[in-house]
Amino acid sequence: MSPAHALNKWRERKAIALVILLFLTPLTGFISNIENDTFADKEVISYTSANPWDSIAQPWGQYSRVPTHNGTMPPHGPDGGPGQDSVENVTNFGIIDSPIVNWVALDDLDGADTYGSIIGDFSASIVSTPAAIERCGYGELFAVIISSESGSSTLSIVTGDDAKIAWQVDIGQTETIRSTPMLTDINGDEKPEIILVYDTDSSLEIEVWSPELSCSESGWVKSGHENEKLWSMSDSDYSIGINSPHFATSQSNHKSVTQPLLADLDLDGDAELVVAAVDRNSDNPTVIALSLTTSTPNDFDWEVVLDRGTDPCDPSWGMLDDDSTAIVLTTIDSNSGNMWIWRIDGASGSLDWERVSLDGTDSDSDSPRLRLPGPVIVQLDNDDAPEMILTIPTDANGRTPGNGARFVAMEMTSTDEIFEFRTPNGYSDSQPLPIDTDDNGIHDRLCWVTWYSESSVSFNRKGMAGCHDITADPPIKEWSKDMQRGAGNDNDEIGVAPPIWMDINGDSFVELIVPFG
């Protein structure tokens, strides 16, 4: 089984906690040259003379794959895969050309709990006998998933070929773990570590696992790995989840949860962990950074208190110049709908932008619903400095068309606004997807997913997806389309996952893939 096929099989189950609708709409006029665009983020950080951390060393090592969160994809095509060559020489991945269910993991449970999935290469972590090497993960990629039963969470590594559990540990009693795990090689032994960030009812927990996979002719030794936890850290002051002000979300026992970030904050070649949390005592959003080593940390590298807003978004990372990086994020006041943008120096944790207010926000006492989408770091002009696109999630007029979620582009080196537009309808729980259609290094389209209720007395909802041409001033909607699967429960039919893109049929026009359920 090649990594290309294993990757795409799992991507078909990517939103296993949701009902996945693969909504494929050709983006007419979108000429695709994905292979060069794939390494855009790697090129950005290559300006420094140091040897920076490689964010794509693992196939899909964290939520949104890269710390810019701008949807950079590995190259895909109908002729992708290794063919007769070695798996390690694959430069173009295959695609799902027939969307059928190849396998189902965790069919005895409710599925995976996290809002995203990661794909890892654990080949260096596998110990097997020579006779069993072919059936023990040779040439495969693996999915890392979290599931729960009766409040107890389980971390599992699943084979990409047949969904067998290759490795598993019991995490214990937790809040439902919504944040996606992360993969990186902390100690330089080419074996990936798994980083978990989650809440219990009394503390924020950070754990690092260094899995050793064992396999023989009789199969995988999936249990007995509890001693492979590298370290854990607990802090009773913080939480990454906060009760949602949205009635339906709170009644279904969902919290508004942030997604931690891996990024090389000081360009020293090592990844740091960044977490947007809420102080349990003061209710202030707080951003914390932590160096990742093989030793248990005694304290955070830095902590920054944000004194506006009740809920933080997912943090994103960008490189400002050859020597400096920044973390950017927004906060929202769940009582008023007001929002602020913050920029934090990556190396020192100093607050570069303090409570910069976003104009034109809606009065909304119902936000965020499931999560507040974070910024995406993009290139919108010919200078070296990056830009960012922010999500204002609110839908001022509810189910009435014409005034949906709003997207705002700003310079990352200043507070100057570049453009803004509203979607035709719907609330946004997912970050947008910027696309460079002509491969000139500048993002020229922005695609998005929203959702809204059809009725004030039922939980029947619709999703909406579309794309805007952001080279126009103001941006022009190229297309939008409703998505509907019928009646649901109070936590169904919510567009929580951002779209992804690839050329599926080889016609040089990219397609948009939208997980919605």
N, C-alpha and C positions, 0 to 999 in steps of 0.2 A: 504494500500500500504506500503510495508516494505521499510526501508531505502536502503536495498540491491537493490531492484528492481527500486526504484526511482533513485538511484545513477547510475545504469547502463542504464536506459532509457535516462537520460540526457547525459551520456557519449557518447551515440549514436549520440547525436546532438552537441557534444563538440566543434567541429570546424564549428559552424553553419554559420560563415561568409565565409567558404570555401565549395567546393564540396568535400564531404568526401568519400574516397575510403577505405573501410576496407580490408586491404591486410594482410591476415593471412597466415603465412608461418611457419610450424613446425620447431623448432630449434632442429634437430636431435641430440640426446645425451644430451640435456639440462634437467637434472633431476630437478624437481621443488619441493621446500618445501617453499611455499610463506609465510606461517603464521609466521614462525620464522624470516624470512628476513624482514617482514613488519616493525618491530620495531627496525631496525638497528640504525636509527638516534636517536631514543629515548634512546637507550642503550648508545650511545656515550656520550650524555650529562648527563647521570646519574652518572658519575664519581665524580662530584662535590658534596660537602656536602650541598650545597644550594638546593633550590627547583626550578629548572630551568623552564623556560617557555616551555609548551608542544606544540610543533609545529603541532601535529596531533590531538589536541583536537577537531578541526572541521574536518569533513570527507575529504575535499579538500579545505583548507583555503587560499591557494595562488598558484601562478603559480608554477608548478612542485611539489606542495604539501609540500615539506620539504625544508628548507633553504640551504641544501647541493646541491639541484637540481640533485640528482643522481637517480631519478626515482623510489624511494622506493614506493612500492605498498601495499595497504591493501590486505589481503588474499581473493582470489576469487576461486570459483569452481562451477561445475555444480550442486552440491548439497547444495550450499550456500543459505543463507537467514534464516529467523527465524523459518520456518516450523510452528509448533504449539506452539512454545515458544514466549516469548515477544520480541518485536523488539529491545529493549535496550540490550538484551542478545546476539545479533548477534556477532559472532566472525569470520565468514566466509561469505563474500558477494557472491551473485549470479552472474551469467554471462549472456551476451547476446548470447543465443544459436540459435537465429533466427534473423539475422540482417535486420529487417524491420523498417519502420518509424512508431513509436507508436503515436507520436504527433509532431506538428510543432508550435513553438512559433514565434511571430512577423512575421507572414506570409504576413502582409500588408506592411512590410518594407523590406529593403535589408538584414535583418538579424542582428546579433550581430556584434559589431565593434572590440572587443578585440581579441588578439591573443591567449587567453586561457580562460578557464571557471573555476568557483569555485562552490563548492557544500557545502551548509551550513545546520546545524541543528538549526532551528529557533523555536523549540517547546516551549522554555521558553519565547519567545517574542510574542506569540499568545494569544490574548484575544478572547474568544468565549463563547457562551451560551452552557449550558449542552446539549441541544437538537441538537446543530450544531457541536459538537466536532468531530464526525466521518468524516464530510465533510469539516472540516476546518484544514486540515494538520496534523491530528493525525497520528503519525507513518511515516510521510513523510520527505524526505529531499527536499531542495529547491535549485534552480539555481539562481545565481545573474548575471545579464547580463546588458550590456550597448548597446543602439541603438541610432541612430541619424536620423534626418530628417531636411533638409535645414539648416545644421550647428548647430542645437540645439540637445543636447544629453539628454538621459533619462536613469535613473537608475531604474531597475526593479527587483523584486523578484518573481520568477515563481515557481508554485507548481510542484513537481516532478511527480505527478500522472496524471495530465491532462493539464499541461501547462497553467493554468489560472494565470493571473497576480494578485498576492496577495498584492503587495505593489509597489508604483511607485512614483518617484519624477522627476521633470524637473531640470536638471543641468544648462541649459542655453546654450549660444553660446560658443562653444569650438572648438579646433582642433579635428580631429577625434581621439577618445580615443582608443588607441591600447593596452595600458598596462592593465593587468588583475587586477581587484579589489582584495582586501585582507580582510580576516575575522580574528578577534581575539576579545577576551573579555577584554576590556581595564579597566573597573571599577570593575570587579570581581562579577558582578551580574548574571553570567551565561547566559547573553543575548549578542550575538555577535554584535560587531560593524563592519561596512563596511568602509574600507579605500580606498579612490580614490586618484590617482595621475595622473594629466593630464595637458596639455598645453592649454592656450588660445593664441590668436595672440600676446599677450603682456606679459605673465607671466606664471610661474609654479604655479599650484594650488594643494593643499593638503586638502582634506576634510575627515571628520569622521562623519558617520551617525550612529545613534542608533535607528534602526527601531522598531516600535511597530506595529505588525500586528493585525488587527481587523477583525473578521468574525462572521457572524450570519446566521440564516436560509436562508436569501436571498443572501448570498455569501460574497465575500471579499470586504472590504472597501479599494479600492486600491489607492484612491486619498486623498489629504488633509494631507500629511505627511511632508510638507515643514519645519515645526517647529521641526522636529526630527534630524536636523543636530546638532551634538554635538559641532563641531567647524570647522573652515576653516582657511587656511593660504595661503597667496599669496606672491610670490617673483618674481619681475620683472627682476632679474638678470639671472635666470636660465630657461632652457627648457630641457625636456627629449626627444624631437624630433629634428632631424636635417635633412636638405634636403639631399636626397640620391644622390650619384654621378652616380648611375646606371640610364641610360637614361629612360628605360621603366618604372622603379619605379617612378622616378620623374614626368614623363608625366602622370601617373595615380594618381597623387596627394597623393602618399604614402611617408611617411618620415621614416627614420631609427629611431626607438623608443626603449628605454630601458625599462626593467621590474623592478620595485621596489621590495624590499626584506623585509620580516619580519624575525627577528632573535633576540635571547637574546645575545646581544653583550657583556655584562658584567656579565652574569650568575647570575643576581639578581632576576630572576623569572619573569621579565617583558620583553615583546618584544619591540624592537626598530625598526624604519623604516629606511631603507637605500635606497638612490636614487642615481643612476649614471646619472648625468645631464651634460649639456654643458653650459658654461657661455656665455650669449648672447653678451656680450661686447668684451671679449677676445677670444672667441671660444675655450677656454681650457676645456677639460673634467674635471669635478669636482664631487667628491663623498661627499654626505652629509648624516648625521645621525640625527635622531630626536626621542626623547623620546615621548611615547604615554601616555597621561594622559587625564583626563576629562576636563582639562583647555586648552585654546588656547595658544600654545607656543609663546614665544616672539622671539626665535632665535633657530637655529640649535645647536645640541650638539657639533658637529664638522664639519668642511669643509676641504677637502683635494684637492688641485689643482694638476692635473696630467699634466705635461708640455710636453708630447709627445703624438702624435696622434690627430686625429680630431674627432673620434667617440669612445665612451666607449661601452662595452658590458654590459649585465646583471650582477650585482654583485652576488657572492655566499658567503656562510658562512661556516666556519669549526672550529672545536675545536682543538687547538694545543696540549693542555695538560689539567690537571685538573682545571687550573685557568685562562686560556687565550683563546681567540678566535680571528679569523682574517677574514677580508673581502678580497677576491681576485677577480680580474677582469683584463681584457685585454683592450687595446686601439689599434686602427688601424689608419694609415694615409691613407686617401682616395685618396691621390695623388700618393703614392708610393707603398702601400701595406705592408709597414713595420709595425710590431706589437711589443707591449711591455706587460709584465705581471707586475702587481702591487699587493703588499700585505700591508694591512692596519690593525693596531691593533684595534680590535673591541671596546674596552673600551675607549681608549684615542684618537683614530683617528691619531696616529702617523704613519708615512710612514715607514714601515719595509723594504720594497723593493722599490727602486727608479729606475724607467725606466730600468728594466731588459729586454734586447732585446731578442726576440725570433728568433732563427736562422732558416735559410732556408725558409724565406717567399718569396712569389712571387712578382714580380713587377706588380702592379695592380692598375689602376686608376679608378676602377669601383666597389670598395668595401667600405662599406657594401651595400647590396641590400636592403632588408627590415629590417634586424636587425643583430647585431653581437652577435653570441651565446656566452654565458658565460661559465665559468669553471663548471665542475661537480666534487664534492668532493667524493673520493672513498677510498677503502682500497685495496691495491695491494700487501701487504706483511704482515708479522706476527707481526710487531711492532705496538705500539699504535698510533703513529703519522699518520695522514691522508695523502693521496696523492691527486693529482688533474689531470684532463684530460682537455686540452685546445683545442679549435677549431680554426684552421687557415682556413678560409672559402674559400680561393681563388682556382680557377681552372685554372692552368697556361696555358693549351693548349685548353681551350674552350671545344667544343663538341667532340674533339678527345679523344678516350679512353686512359687510362693509367696514368693520372696525375690529379686526382681530389682533393677535399678538404683533408686537413691533420689534424691528431689528434696527440697531443703530451702529454705524461704523465710526470709529474714532482713531486718531493717531495714537500710537502707544507711547510716543515720546512727548506728547502734549495732550491737552484736553480738547483739541479742535475736532469738531464733528465733520465727517466726510459725507455721509448720507444717512437717511433713515426712511423706512417704509413700513406699512402695516400689511399683514396678510389679509385675505378677504374675510376670514372668519376664524374663530377658535382661539383657545388657550394653548400656550406652549409649555410642555414639560421636557422638551428635548432641544439641544443646541442645533443650530442650522449647519448645513454642509456647504462650504465654499468649494468651487470647482474652477480649475484653470483649463478651459476647453481647448485653447490653441497652443498650450505648452510654451508660453512665452514668459513664465515665471510670475504672472500676475493673475490673481483670481478674478474671474469676470462673471460668474454666475453664483447665485446663492439659492440653495434648495432647502426646504423646511417642511416640518410636519406639525400640525396643530390638531386639536380635538374640541368638540363642544357638545352640549346636551341638546337633543332634539325637542325636549319637553321639560317643563318645570315640575311635572308631577311623576316622571319616570326616570329610569337610569339608561334609557336608550340614547346612545351617543353616536356621533359621526366623527370620523377622522378626515383631515384634509391635507393633501400634499401638493406642493407646487414649486416653481422655480422663478426667480427674478433675474433679469439682466442688470447687473450692478455697474456696468460701464455707462449706462444712461444716467442722466441727471434731470429729474429723479429716476431711481430704478424703475424698470418696466416689468410687469408680470408677463412671463412668457406663456405659462399655463398653470392651471390648478385643477384638482380633481378630488371629489368626495370619495371616502372609503367607509363602508358600512358592513357590519357582519350581523346585524339584527339585535334582538333584545339581550340585555346582559344584567349582571349584578352591579352593585355600587362601586366596585373596583375594576370593572371590565371596560373595554373599548377606550383605552387611554393611550395616547401616542407618547410613550415615555422614552422610546429609543430614537436616536437620530438616524437619518437615511445614510446609506452608503452607495457607492457608484462603481460600475465597471462595464466594460464592453462585453456583453454576454454572447452575442451572436456573430461577432467579428465583422460587423458592417461599418466600423469606424465611428459609430455613434454610441455614446455611452448610455446605459440604462440606470435608472434609479431603483434601488431596492429599499422598501419601506417595511420594517417590522411594526405591525400594529395589531392590537388585540385587546 
